[in-house]
Amino acid sequence: LFDVRQAQRIRCRTKPSEPLSPQMVLMDVEQAIEQLDSTWHAWQAAKIADRSPNRAPTIEQPEQLQQQTSPAVYQAMTTLLTGERTLRDLGVHTRRNVIEVTGSLLPFVQAGYVSLEAIGDLPAPVAGATGAGTTAAKAGGGDGAGPVVACVDDSPLVCQTMEKSLTSRGYQAVIVTDSMRAIATLLTRKPDFIFLDLVMPNTNGYEICAQLRKVSAFQDTPVVILTGNDGIVDRLRAKLVGASDFLSKPVDAETVLSVIEKHLSGSGATVM
């Protein structure tokens, strides 16, 4: 959507196809447009509206760049600006806003020391693929054929802990840190078990769980809510939206594995 908004000239061509699946309406269009406008206005305010975040910076004049930067900065730039990562990718890699990343590189681009090159798109999202804010880890020590367990949580620490716990026991881990991509990723991977963080930016575990239960593929999938607030109201609400269980943070590996085994074995599927 951002790329469409930035384009100066757009051609639209309709192509007859099969009717869209009802699953596609899980996207909140108004929220997506509102977020798009906010991002675009911020991009304009930073005076980088003519720069695409999908371009990959590469060093064109290393000697001049080295003279204009400190040794530490130059070393970091030579490591990052290889022409293989887009500005968006660099933002994710350095955990900085893409606007901040682009703004910091702009003087060097304007001076001709760094250029912004077009690179190919990533492969189309298909089963088994991953996107920004999403990682997939196959089980270690096996062929990756174990049950697929997804964890949707914006905390990198929680996700790392969950991934390590899952793969060590032969599960395939699907880690989603971007809540806005959660539904799309889960629809693509169709995990056998899902952990949902309760509080995340833009949405929450209740909303995602309620949306999942509207999809036939997820009507019987165990969904466990993770939260730091272990109250009776939260547990009741989790039950109302169709959650299978409710775990308080922080969670340890044994508890995680125990609840997975409980639900995948069919021994109870209601909120305690």
Accessible surface in RSA format (square Angstrom, percent):
REM  Atomic radii and reference values for relative SASA: ProtOr
REM  Chains: A
REM  Algorithm: Lee & Richards
REM  Probe-radius: 1.40
REM  Slices: 20
REM RES _ NUM      All-atoms   Total-Side   Main-Chain    Non-polar    All polar
REM                ABS   REL    ABS   REL    ABS   REL    ABS   REL    ABS   REL
RES LEU A   1   109.63  61.1  72.82  52.1  36.80  92.5  72.84  51.2  36.79  99.0
RES PHE A   2    19.73   9.9  16.53  10.2   3.20   8.3  16.53  10.0   3.20   9.2
RES ASP A   3    72.77  51.0  65.16  64.9   7.61  18.0  31.17  73.4  41.60  41.5
RES VAL A   4    86.59  57.0  82.50  74.7   4.10   9.9  85.29  74.1   1.31   3.5
RES ARG A   5   102.56  43.1  91.80  46.8  10.76  25.6  27.51  37.6  75.05  45.5
RES GLN A   6    32.69  18.3  21.21  15.5  11.49  27.4  13.41  28.5  19.29  14.6
RES ALA A   7    47.19  43.4  24.19  37.3  23.00  52.3  35.27  49.7  11.91  31.6
RES GLN A   8   180.66 101.0 139.73 102.1  40.93  97.5  49.03 104.4 131.64  99.8
RES ARG A   9   215.76  90.6 187.87  95.8  27.89  66.4  76.50 104.6 139.26  84.4
RES ILE A  10   105.23  59.9  68.20  50.8  37.04  89.3  71.04  51.2  34.19  92.8
RES ARG A  11   230.59  96.8 198.44 101.2  32.14  76.5  81.98 112.0 148.61  90.1
RES CYS A  12   118.90  89.9  80.20  89.4  38.70  91.0  35.28  89.4  83.62  90.2
RES ARG A  13   216.33  90.8 184.10  93.8  32.23  76.7  73.62 100.6 142.70  86.5
RES THR A  14   123.58  87.9 102.42 103.8  21.16  50.4  75.16 100.9  48.42  73.2
RES LYS A  15   170.79  83.3 149.89  92.0  20.91  49.8  93.70  84.3  77.10  82.1
RES PRO A  16   131.93  96.2 102.96  93.9  28.97 105.3 115.87  95.7  16.05  99.8
RES SER A  17    99.97  84.5  57.00  76.1  42.97  99.0  48.05 102.3  51.92  72.7
RES GLU A  18   147.78  84.8 136.94 103.6  10.84  25.8  63.76 123.3  84.02  68.6
RES PRO A  19   121.66  88.7  95.06  86.7  26.60  96.7 106.78  88.2  14.89  92.5
RES LEU A  20   145.93  81.3 121.95  87.2  23.98  60.3 123.99  87.1  21.94  59.0
RES SER A  21    50.95  43.1  40.62  54.2  10.33  23.8  39.26  83.6  11.69  16.4
RES PRO A  22   110.99  80.9 101.21  92.3   9.79  35.6 107.72  88.9   3.27  20.3
RES GLN A  23    53.84  30.1  50.44  36.9   3.40   8.1  11.39  24.2  42.45  32.2
RES MET A  24   120.11  62.2 104.66  69.3  15.46  36.8  75.86  64.5  44.25  58.6
RES VAL A  25   118.72  78.1  94.79  85.8  23.94  57.7 101.69  88.4  17.03  46.2
RES LEU A  26    22.61  12.6   9.84   7.0  12.77  32.1  10.47   7.4  12.14  32.7
RES MET A  27   109.46  56.7  91.48  60.5  17.98  42.8  66.46  56.5  42.99  57.0
RES ASP A  28    82.14  57.5  68.40  68.1  13.74  32.5  28.28  66.6  53.86  53.7
RES VAL A  29    97.11  63.9  93.60  84.7   3.51   8.5  93.60  81.3   3.51   9.5
RES GLU A  30   146.12  83.9 138.40 104.7   7.72  18.4  55.66 107.7  90.46  73.9
RES GLN A  31    60.31  33.7  56.84  41.5   3.47   8.3  22.59  48.1  37.72  28.6
RES ALA A  32    11.36  10.4   6.91  10.7   4.45  10.1   8.64  12.2   2.72   7.2
RES ILE A  33    74.94  42.6  74.94  55.8   0.00   0.0  74.94  54.0   0.00   0.0
RES GLU A  34   127.28  73.1 120.79  91.4   6.50  15.5  45.30  87.6  81.98  66.9
RES GLN A  35    76.08  42.5  71.30  52.1   4.78  11.4  34.82  74.1  41.26  31.3
RES LEU A  36    22.80  12.7  16.64  11.9   6.16  15.5  22.27  15.6   0.54   1.4
RES ASP A  37    58.05  40.7  57.96  57.7   0.09   0.2  14.24  33.5  43.82  43.7
RES SER A  38    72.83  61.5  62.28  83.1  10.55  24.3  31.00  66.0  41.83  58.6
RES THR A  39    51.80  36.8  46.92  47.6   4.88  11.6  32.71  43.9  19.09  28.9
RES TRP A  40    16.28   6.5  16.28   7.9   0.00   0.0  16.23   8.7   0.05   0.1
RES HIS A  41   108.73  59.4 104.12  72.4   4.61  11.8  77.39  79.8  31.34  36.5
RES ALA A  42    43.54  40.0  32.99  50.9  10.56  24.0  40.17  56.6   3.37   8.9
RES TRP A  43     1.29   0.5   1.29   0.6   0.00   0.0   1.29   0.7   0.00   0.0
RES GLN A  44    80.12  44.8  68.38  50.0  11.74  28.0  17.76  37.8  62.36  47.3
RES ALA A  45    82.44  75.8  49.03  75.7  33.42  76.0  62.90  88.6  19.54  51.8
RES ALA A  46    37.81  34.8  13.68  21.1  24.13  54.9  25.54  36.0  12.26  32.5
RES LYS A  47   171.98  83.9 150.67  92.4  21.31  50.7 109.03  98.1  62.94  67.0
RES ILE A  48     0.04   0.0   0.00   0.0   0.03   0.1   0.04   0.0   0.00   0.0
RES ALA A  49    35.54  32.7  28.18  43.5   7.35  16.7  28.30  39.9   7.24  19.2
RES ASP A  50   116.78  81.8  77.86  77.5  38.92  92.0  51.92 122.2  64.86  64.7
RES ARG A  51    60.84  25.5  58.73  29.9   2.11   5.0   5.70   7.8  55.14  33.4
RES SER A  52    31.92  27.0  28.24  37.7   3.69   8.5  20.71  44.1  11.21  15.7
RES PRO A  53     0.62   0.5   0.62   0.6   0.00   0.0   0.62   0.5   0.00   0.0
RES ASN A  54    54.82  37.8  49.22  47.6   5.60  13.5  25.52  61.4  29.30  28.3
RES ARG A  55    97.62  41.0  97.62  49.8   0.00   0.0   8.84  12.1  88.77  53.8
RES ALA A  56     0.00   0.0   0.00   0.0   0.00   0.0   0.00   0.0   0.00   0.0
RES PRO A  57     0.54   0.4   0.18   0.2   0.36   1.3   0.18   0.1   0.36   2.2
RES THR A  58    29.55  21.0  29.55  30.0   0.00   0.0   9.23  12.4  20.32  30.7
RES ILE A  59    35.31  20.1  14.50  10.8  20.81  50.2  14.50  10.4  20.81  56.5
RES GLU A  60    90.49  52.0  66.75  50.5  23.74  56.5  18.09  35.0  72.40  59.1
RES GLN A  61    64.06  35.8  61.37  44.8   2.69   6.4  18.98  40.4  45.08  34.2
RES PRO A  62    64.39  46.9  64.25  58.6   0.14   0.5  64.39  53.2   0.00   0.0
RES GLU A  63   126.88  72.8 124.26  94.0   2.62   6.2  40.30  78.0  86.58  70.7
RES GLN A  64    74.51  41.7  74.03  54.1   0.47   1.1  24.53  52.2  49.97  37.9
RES LEU A  65     0.00   0.0   0.00   0.0   0.00   0.0   0.00   0.0   0.00   0.0
RES GLN A  66    99.38  55.6  93.14  68.1   6.24  14.9  17.21  36.6  82.17  62.3
RES GLN A  67   143.59  80.3 106.77  78.0  36.82  87.7  40.41  86.0 103.18  78.3
RES GLN A  68   114.03  63.8  83.64  61.1  30.39  72.3  12.16  25.9 101.87  77.3
RES THR A  69    23.50  16.7   3.32   3.4  20.18  48.1  12.12  16.3  11.38  17.2
RES SER A  70    53.95  45.6  42.50  56.7  11.45  26.4  44.11  93.9   9.84  13.8
RES PRO A  71   117.74  85.8 106.38  97.0  11.35  41.3 113.70  93.9   4.04  25.1
RES ALA A  72    77.03  70.8  61.96  95.6  15.07  34.3  70.63  99.5   6.40  17.0
RES VAL A  73    70.36  46.3  67.58  61.2   2.78   6.7  70.36  61.1   0.00   0.0
RES TYR A  74    38.09  17.8  38.09  21.7   0.00   0.0  23.02  17.3  15.07  18.6
RES GLN A  75   115.20  64.4 115.16  84.2   0.04   0.1  42.53  90.5  72.67  55.1
RES ALA A  76    49.17  45.2  41.48  64.0   7.69  17.5  48.92  68.9   0.25   0.7
RES MET A  77    15.33   7.9  14.75   9.8   0.58   1.4  13.60  11.6   1.73   2.3
RES THR A  78    49.11  34.9  33.36  33.8  15.75  37.5  29.22  39.3  19.89  30.1
RES THR A  79    81.17  57.7  67.97  68.9  13.20  31.5  63.61  85.4  17.56  26.5
RES LEU A  80    37.16  20.7  36.35  26.0   0.81   2.0  36.35  25.5   0.81   2.2
RES LEU A  81     9.85   5.5   4.41   3.2   5.44  13.7   4.51   3.2   5.34  14.4
RES THR A  82    66.78  47.5  39.57  40.1  27.22  64.9  44.12  59.3  22.66  34.3
RES GLY A  83    18.59  22.9   0.00   N/A  18.59  22.9   8.01  22.0  10.58  23.7
RES GLU A  84   138.60  79.6 116.95  88.5  21.65  51.6  40.16  77.7  98.44  80.4
RES ARG A  85    75.57  31.7  74.47  38.0   1.11   2.6  16.10  22.0  59.48  36.0
RES THR A  86    17.48  12.4  17.48  17.7   0.00   0.0  14.70  19.7   2.78   4.2
RES LEU A  87     0.53   0.3   0.53   0.4   0.00   0.0   0.53   0.4   0.00   0.0
RES ARG A  88    89.20  37.5  86.09  43.9   3.10   7.4  40.97  56.0  48.22  29.2
RES ASP A  89    59.45  41.6  55.58  55.3   3.87   9.1  12.80  30.1  46.66  46.5
RES LEU A  90     3.42   1.9   3.42   2.4   0.00   0.0   3.42   2.4   0.00   0.0
RES GLY A  91     4.68   5.8   0.00   N/A   4.68   5.8   3.14   8.6   1.54   3.4
RES VAL A  92    99.63  65.6  84.26  76.3  15.37  37.0  90.89  79.0   8.74  23.7
RES HIS A  93   101.01  55.2  73.92  51.4  27.09  69.3  45.47  46.9  55.54  64.6
RES THR A  94    44.33  31.5  21.18  21.5  23.15  55.2  28.98  38.9  15.35  23.2
RES ARG A  95   189.03  79.4 153.41  78.2  35.63  84.8  67.95  92.9 121.08  73.4
RES ARG A  96    95.50  40.1  81.62  41.6  13.88  33.1  38.55  52.7  56.95  34.5
RES ASN A  97    91.21  62.9  75.45  72.9  15.76  37.9  30.61  73.7  60.60  58.6
RES VAL A  98    28.05  18.5  24.31  22.0   3.75   9.0  24.31  21.1   3.75  10.2
RES ILE A  99    33.27  18.9  32.16  24.0   1.11   2.7  32.16  23.2   1.11   3.0
RES GLU A 100    94.36  54.2  83.43  63.1  10.93  26.0  38.83  75.1  55.53  45.3
RES VAL A 101     7.13   4.7   7.13   6.5   0.00   0.0   7.13   6.2   0.00   0.0
RES THR A 102     3.39   2.4   2.93   3.0   0.45   1.1   2.93   3.9   0.45   0.7
RES GLY A 103    30.86  38.1   0.00   N/A  30.86  38.1  20.10  55.2  10.76  24.1
RES SER A 104    52.47  44.3  32.73  43.7  19.75  45.5  40.12  85.4  12.35  17.3
RES LEU A 105    15.94   8.9  15.94  11.4   0.00   0.0  15.94  11.2   0.00   0.0
RES LEU A 106    25.09  14.0  24.42  17.5   0.68   1.7  25.05  17.6   0.04   0.1
RES PRO A 107    77.38  56.4  69.62  63.5   7.75  28.2  71.97  59.4   5.40  33.6
RES PHE A 108    41.42  20.7  41.23  25.5   0.19   0.5  41.42  25.1   0.00   0.0
RES VAL A 109    19.91  13.1  10.26   9.3   9.65  23.3  10.26   8.9   9.65  26.2
RES GLN A 110   124.33  69.5  86.18  63.0  38.15  90.8  32.13  68.4  92.20  69.9
RES ALA A 111    53.30  49.0  21.70  33.5  31.61  71.9  33.70  47.5  19.61  51.9
RES GLY A 112    30.37  37.5   0.00   N/A  30.37  37.5  26.18  71.8   4.20   9.4
RES TYR A 113    40.85  19.1  40.85  23.2   0.00   0.0  11.72   8.8  29.14  35.9
RES VAL A 114     2.68   1.8   0.00   0.0   2.68   6.4   0.05   0.0   2.63   7.1
RES SER A 115    25.00  21.1  21.86  29.2   3.14   7.2  25.00  53.2   0.00   0.0
RES LEU A 116    29.11  16.2  12.19   8.7  16.91  42.5  12.19   8.6  16.91  45.5
RES GLU A 117    72.74  41.8  72.74  55.0   0.00   0.0  22.32  43.2  50.43  41.2
RES ALA A 118    73.47  67.6  47.38  73.1  26.09  59.3  49.55  69.8  23.92  63.4
RES ILE A 119    64.65  36.8  38.26  28.5  26.39  63.6  46.57  33.5  18.09  49.1
RES GLY A 120    68.88  84.9   0.00   N/A  68.88  84.9  41.18 113.0  27.70  62.0
RES ASP A 121   143.79 100.7 108.86 108.4  34.93  82.6  32.59  76.7 111.20 110.9
RES LEU A 122   143.29  79.8 126.19  90.3  17.10  43.0 126.86  89.1  16.43  44.2
RES PRO A 123   117.23  85.4  93.48  85.2  23.75  86.3 105.65  87.2  11.58  72.0
RES ALA A 124    72.64  66.8  56.43  87.1  16.22  36.9  62.22  87.6  10.42  27.6
RES PRO A 125   116.85  85.2  95.35  86.9  21.50  78.1  97.57  80.6  19.28 119.8
RES VAL A 126    94.13  61.9  88.41  80.0   5.71  13.8  94.13  81.8   0.00   0.0
RES ALA A 127    85.58  78.7  59.55  91.9  26.03  59.2  59.80  84.2  25.79  68.3
RES GLY A 128    47.15  58.1   0.00   N/A  47.15  58.1  24.38  66.9  22.77  51.0
RES ALA A 129    34.66  31.9  17.86  27.6  16.79  38.2  27.46  38.7   7.20  19.1
RES THR A 130    68.39  48.6  40.70  41.3  27.69  66.0  13.01  17.5  55.38  83.7
RES GLY A 131    33.49  41.3   0.00   N/A  33.49  41.3  23.79  65.3   9.69  21.7
RES ALA A 132    51.32  47.2  34.97  54.0  16.35  37.2  45.67  64.3   5.65  15.0
RES GLY A 133    24.48  30.2   0.00   N/A  24.48  30.2  17.51  48.1   6.97  15.6
RES THR A 134    10.31   7.3   2.51   2.5   7.80  18.6   1.81   2.4   8.50  12.9
RES THR A 135    75.65  53.8  73.62  74.6   2.02   4.8  72.73  97.7   2.91   4.4
RES ALA A 136    42.44  39.0  13.03  20.1  29.41  66.9  13.15  18.5  29.29  77.6
RES ALA A 137    20.88  19.2  14.20  21.9   6.68  15.2  20.04  28.2   0.84   2.2
RES LYS A 138   153.39  74.8 134.74  82.7  18.64  44.4  81.27  73.1  72.12  76.8
RES ALA A 139    10.05   9.2   3.87   6.0   6.17  14.0   3.87   5.5   6.17  16.3
RES GLY A 140    55.78  68.8   0.00   N/A  55.78  68.8  39.31 107.9  16.47  36.9
RES GLY A 141    96.67 119.2   0.00   N/A  96.67 119.2  46.56 127.8  50.12 112.2
RES GLY A 142    59.25  73.1   0.00   N/A  59.25  73.1  32.49  89.2  26.76  59.9
RES ASP A 143   123.38  86.4  88.72  88.3  34.66  82.0  50.52 118.9  72.86  72.7
RES GLY A 144     8.62  10.6   0.00   N/A   8.62  10.6   0.52   1.4   8.10  18.2
RES ALA A 145    80.00  73.6  44.23  68.3  35.77  81.4  52.69  74.2  27.31  72.3
RES GLY A 146    21.12  26.0   0.00   N/A  21.12  26.0  13.68  37.5   7.43  16.6
RES PRO A 147    57.55  41.9  51.43  46.9   6.12  22.3  56.94  47.0   0.61   3.8
RES VAL A 148    20.36  13.4  20.36  18.4   0.00   0.0  20.36  17.7   0.00   0.0
RES VAL A 149     0.00   0.0   0.00   0.0   0.00   0.0   0.00   0.0   0.00   0.0
RES ALA A 150     0.00   0.0   0.00   0.0   0.00   0.0   0.00   0.0   0.00   0.0
RES CYS A 151     0.00   0.0   0.00   0.0   0.00   0.0   0.00   0.0   0.00   0.0
RES VAL A 152     0.25   0.2   0.25   0.2   0.00   0.0   0.25   0.2   0.00   0.0
RES ASP A 153     0.29   0.2   0.14   0.1   0.16   0.4   0.11   0.3   0.18   0.2
RES ASP A 154    58.09  40.7  42.30  42.1  15.79  37.3   9.19  21.6  48.90  48.8
RES SER A 155    33.63  28.4  29.63  39.5   4.00   9.2  22.69  48.3  10.94  15.3
RES PRO A 156    65.10  47.4  62.95  57.4   2.16   7.8  65.10  53.7   0.00   0.0
RES LEU A 157   130.32  72.6 127.44  91.2   2.88   7.2 128.96  90.6   1.36   3.7
RES VAL A 158    30.54  20.1  27.48  24.9   3.05   7.4  30.54  26.5   0.00   0.0
RES CYS A 159     5.05   3.8   5.03   5.6   0.02   0.0   5.05  12.8   0.00   0.0
RES GLN A 160   108.21  60.5 100.33  73.3   7.88  18.8  42.94  91.4  65.27  49.5
RES THR A 161    59.02  42.0  53.62  54.4   5.40  12.9  42.92  57.6  16.10  24.3
RES MET A 162     1.55   0.8   1.24   0.8   0.31   0.7   0.65   0.6   0.90   1.2
RES GLU A 163    51.94  29.8  51.94  39.3   0.00   0.0   9.31  18.0  42.62  34.8
RES LYS A 164   161.71  78.9 156.21  95.8   5.50  13.1 103.55  93.2  58.15  61.9
RES SER A 165     9.65   8.2   5.36   7.2   4.29   9.9   4.40   9.4   5.25   7.4
RES LEU A 166     0.00   0.0   0.00   0.0   0.00   0.0   0.00   0.0   0.00   0.0
RES THR A 167    25.96  18.5  23.84  24.2   2.12   5.1   9.46  12.7  16.50  24.9
RES SER A 168    85.44  72.2  44.39  59.2  41.05  94.6  47.81 101.8  37.62  52.7
RES ARG A 169   122.32  51.4  93.71  47.8  28.62  68.1  32.63  44.6  89.69  54.4
RES GLY A 170    31.12  38.4   0.00   N/A  31.12  38.4  23.30  63.9   7.83  17.5
RES TYR A 171    22.69  10.6  22.69  12.9   0.00   0.0   9.65   7.3  13.04  16.1
RES GLN A 172    22.35  12.5  22.35  16.3   0.00   0.0   1.56   3.3  20.79  15.8
RES ALA A 173     0.85   0.8   0.00   0.0   0.85   1.9   0.00   0.0   0.85   2.2
RES VAL A 174     0.08   0.1   0.08   0.1   0.00   0.0   0.08   0.1   0.00   0.0
RES ILE A 175     6.15   3.5   5.76   4.3   0.39   0.9   5.76   4.1   0.39   1.1
RES VAL A 176     0.04   0.0   0.00   0.0   0.04   0.1   0.00   0.0   0.04   0.1
RES THR A 177    50.97  36.2  40.70  41.3  10.27  24.5  27.43  36.8  23.53  35.6
RES ASP A 178    48.86  34.2  43.38  43.2   5.48  13.0  14.93  35.1  33.93  33.8
RES SER A 179     9.14   7.7   1.79   2.4   7.35  16.9   0.02   0.1   9.12  12.8
RES MET A 180    73.63  38.1  44.22  29.3  29.42  70.0  43.12  36.7  30.52  40.4
RES ARG A 181   105.04  44.1 103.52  52.8   1.51   3.6  18.78  25.7  86.26  52.3
RES ALA A 182     0.00   0.0   0.00   0.0   0.00   0.0   0.00   0.0   0.00   0.0
RES ILE A 183    28.76  16.4  28.57  21.3   0.19   0.5  28.57  20.6   0.19   0.5
RES ALA A 184    63.04  58.0  56.57  87.3   6.48  14.7  60.94  85.8   2.10   5.6
RES THR A 185    17.15  12.2  12.35  12.5   4.80  11.4   8.52  11.4   8.63  13.1
RES LEU A 186     0.00   0.0   0.00   0.0   0.00   0.0   0.00   0.0   0.00   0.0
RES LEU A 187    24.93  13.9  22.48  16.1   2.45   6.1  22.86  16.1   2.08   5.6
RES THR A 188    49.27  35.0  32.53  33.0  16.74  39.9  19.27  25.9  30.00  45.3
RES ARG A 189    40.51  17.0  24.87  12.7  15.64  37.2   2.41   3.3  38.09  23.1
RES LYS A 190   110.60  54.0  96.71  59.3  13.88  33.1  69.86  62.9  40.74  43.4
RES PRO A 191     5.40   3.9   0.00   0.0   5.40  19.6   0.00   0.0   5.40  33.5
RES ASP A 192    64.77  45.4  56.19  55.9   8.57  20.3  15.09  35.5  49.67  49.5
RES PHE A 193     0.00   0.0   0.00   0.0   0.00   0.0   0.00   0.0   0.00   0.0
RES ILE A 194     0.00   0.0   0.00   0.0   0.00   0.0   0.00   0.0   0.00   0.0
RES PHE A 195     0.00   0.0   0.00   0.0   0.00   0.0   0.00   0.0   0.00   0.0
RES LEU A 196     0.00   0.0   0.00   0.0   0.00   0.0   0.00   0.0   0.00   0.0
RES ASP A 197     6.94   4.9   6.94   6.9   0.00   0.0   0.00   0.0   6.94   6.9
RES LEU A 198    10.32   5.7  10.28   7.4   0.04   0.1  10.28   7.2   0.04   0.1
RES VAL A 199   103.91  68.4  96.70  87.5   7.21  17.4  97.27  84.5   6.64  18.0
RES MET A 200    13.36   6.9   0.55   0.4  12.81  30.5   2.67   2.3  10.69  14.2
RES PRO A 201    78.10  56.9  65.31  59.5  12.79  46.5  77.55  64.0   0.55   3.4
RES ASN A 202    76.39  52.7  42.49  41.1  33.90  81.6  12.81  30.8  63.58  61.5
RES THR A 203    24.74  17.6  15.67  15.9   9.07  21.6  16.00  21.5   8.74  13.2
RES ASN A 204    34.58  23.8  34.58  33.4   0.00   0.0   9.40  22.6  25.17  24.3
RES GLY A 205     0.00   0.0   0.00   N/A   0.00   0.0   0.00   0.0   0.00   0.0
RES TYR A 206     8.55   4.0   8.27   4.7   0.28   0.7   8.45   6.4   0.10   0.1
RES GLU A 207    85.01  48.8  79.43  60.1   5.59  13.3  35.50  68.7  49.51  40.4
RES ILE A 208     5.96   3.4   5.12   3.8   0.83   2.0   5.96   4.3   0.00   0.0
RES CYS A 209     0.00   0.0   0.00   0.0   0.00   0.0   0.00   0.0   0.00   0.0
RES ALA A 210    33.51  30.8  29.25  45.1   4.26   9.7  31.26  44.0   2.25   6.0
RES GLN A 211    55.06  30.8  55.06  40.2   0.00   0.0   9.59  20.4  45.47  34.5
RES LEU A 212     0.00   0.0   0.00   0.0   0.00   0.0   0.00   0.0   0.00   0.0
RES ARG A 213    46.75  19.6  36.32  18.5  10.43  24.8  26.68  36.5  20.07  12.2
RES LYS A 214   149.90  73.1 116.60  71.5  33.30  79.3  78.21  70.4  71.69  76.4
RES VAL A 215     7.80   5.1   4.25   3.8   3.55   8.6   7.80   6.8   0.00   0.0
RES SER A 216    91.51  77.3  71.76  95.8  19.75  45.5  41.65  88.7  49.86  69.8
RES ALA A 217    49.33  45.4  16.97  26.2  32.36  73.6  29.56  41.6  19.77  52.4
RES PHE A 218     1.28   0.6   1.28   0.8   0.00   0.0   1.28   0.8   0.00   0.0
RES GLN A 219   102.36  57.2  85.53  62.5  16.84  40.1  16.08  34.2  86.29  65.4
RES ASP A 220   139.10  97.4 110.94 110.4  28.16  66.6  42.92 101.0  96.18  95.9
RES THR A 221    14.54  10.3   9.73   9.9   4.81  11.5   4.04   5.4  10.49  15.9
RES PRO A 222    17.60  12.8  15.74  14.3   1.86   6.8  17.60  14.5   0.00   0.0
RES VAL A 223     0.00   0.0   0.00   0.0   0.00   0.0   0.00   0.0   0.00   0.0
RES VAL A 224     0.00   0.0   0.00   0.0   0.00   0.0   0.00   0.0   0.00   0.0
RES ILE A 225     0.00   0.0   0.00   0.0   0.00   0.0   0.00   0.0   0.00   0.0
RES LEU A 226     0.01   0.0   0.01   0.0   0.00   0.0   0.01   0.0   0.00   0.0
RES THR A 227     2.84   2.0   0.92   0.9   1.92   4.6   1.92   2.6   0.92   1.4
RES GLY A 228    59.30  73.1   0.00   N/A  59.30  73.1  23.24  63.8  36.07  80.8
RES ASN A 229    91.62  63.2  86.02  83.1   5.60  13.5  19.72  47.5  71.90  69.5
RES ASP A 230    78.59  55.0  44.48  44.3  34.10  80.6  16.90  39.8  61.69  61.5
RES GLY A 231    29.95  36.9   0.00   N/A  29.95  36.9  29.38  80.6   0.57   1.3
RES ILE A 232   120.64  68.7 112.49  83.8   8.16  19.7 113.61  81.8   7.03  19.1
RES VAL A 233   110.85  72.9 109.66  99.3   1.19   2.9 109.99  95.6   0.86   2.3
RES ASP A 234    31.64  22.2  31.43  31.3   0.21   0.5   0.47   1.1  31.17  31.1
RES ARG A 235    52.11  21.9  51.36  26.2   0.75   1.8  16.74  22.9  35.37  21.4
RES LEU A 236   101.05  56.3 100.22  71.7   0.83   2.1 100.58  70.6   0.47   1.3
RES ARG A 237   114.85  48.2 113.80  58.0   1.05   2.5  29.78  40.7  85.06  51.6
RES ALA A 238     0.00   0.0   0.00   0.0   0.00   0.0   0.00   0.0   0.00   0.0
RES LYS A 239   120.01  58.5 108.89  66.8  11.11  26.5  55.73  50.2  64.28  68.5
RES LEU A 240   154.12  85.8 120.44  86.2  33.68  84.7 123.52  86.7  30.60  82.3
RES VAL A 241    30.64  20.2  21.60  19.6   9.04  21.8  28.35  24.6   2.29   6.2
RES GLY A 242    29.32  36.2   0.00   N/A  29.32  36.2  24.26  66.6   5.05  11.3
RES ALA A 243     7.29   6.7   0.00   0.0   7.29  16.6   0.00   0.0   7.29  19.3
RES SER A 244     6.96   5.9   5.77   7.7   1.19   2.8   1.19   2.5   5.77   8.1
RES ASP A 245     5.95   4.2   5.95   5.9   0.00   0.0   0.03   0.1   5.93   5.9
RES PHE A 246     4.98   2.5   0.00   0.0   4.98  13.0   0.00   0.0   4.98  14.2
RES LEU A 247    24.36  13.6  23.33  16.7   1.03   2.6  24.36  17.1   0.00   0.0
RES SER A 248    41.33  34.9  28.77  38.4  12.56  28.9  27.64  58.9  13.69  19.2
RES LYS A 249    56.79  27.7  39.04  24.0  17.76  42.3  26.73  24.1  30.06  32.0
RES PRO A 250   135.74  98.9 113.81 103.7  21.93  79.7 117.56  97.1  18.18 113.0
RES VAL A 251    24.45  16.1   7.94   7.2  16.50  39.8  11.29   9.8  13.16  35.7
RES ASP A 252    82.03  57.5  74.89  74.5   7.14  16.9  46.99 110.6  35.05  35.0
RES ALA A 253    40.27  37.0  35.24  54.4   5.03  11.4  35.82  50.4   4.45  11.8
RES GLU A 254   111.44  64.0 108.41  82.0   3.03   7.2  60.25 116.5  51.19  41.8
RES THR A 255    51.35  36.5  46.24  46.9   5.10  12.2  32.25  43.3  19.10  28.9
RES VAL A 256     2.10   1.4   2.10   1.9   0.00   0.0   2.10   1.8   0.00   0.0
RES LEU A 257     5.87   3.3   5.87   4.2   0.00   0.0   5.87   4.1   0.00   0.0
RES SER A 258    66.64  56.3  60.22  80.4   6.42  14.8  26.12  55.6  40.52  56.8
RES VAL A 259     9.19   6.0   6.48   5.9   2.71   6.5   9.19   8.0   0.00   0.0
RES ILE A 260     0.00   0.0   0.00   0.0   0.00   0.0   0.00   0.0   0.00   0.0
RES GLU A 261    89.37  51.3  84.16  63.7   5.21  12.4  33.94  65.7  55.43  45.3
RES LYS A 262    61.69  30.1  55.96  34.3   5.73  13.7  46.89  42.2  14.80  15.8
RES HIS A 263    11.51   6.3   0.33   0.2  11.18  28.6   0.37   0.4  11.14  13.0
RES LEU A 264    66.57  37.1  33.90  24.3  32.67  82.1  36.25  25.5  30.32  81.6
RES SER A 265    85.89  72.6  44.35  59.2  41.54  95.7  50.82 108.2  35.07  49.1
RES GLY A 266    61.56  75.9   0.00   N/A  61.56  75.9  33.53  92.0  28.03  62.8
RES SER A 267    68.27  57.7  48.37  64.6  19.90  45.8  54.66 116.4  13.61  19.1
RES GLY A 268    45.95  56.7   0.00   N/A  45.95  56.7  38.20 104.8   7.75  17.4
RES ALA A 269    64.50  59.3  47.82  73.8  16.68  37.9  47.82  67.3  16.68  44.2
RES THR A 270    90.97  64.7  85.37  86.6   5.60  13.3  62.55  84.0  28.42  43.0
RES VAL A 271    18.03  11.9   3.70   3.4  14.32  34.5   3.70   3.2  14.32  38.9
RES MET A 272   156.75  81.2 117.02  77.4  39.74  94.6 130.42 110.9  26.34  34.9
END  Absolute sums over single chains surface
CHAIN  1 A    15953.0      12519.1       3433.8       9023.0       6929.9
END  Absolute sums over all chains
TOTAL         15953.0      12519.1       3433.8       9023.0       6929.9
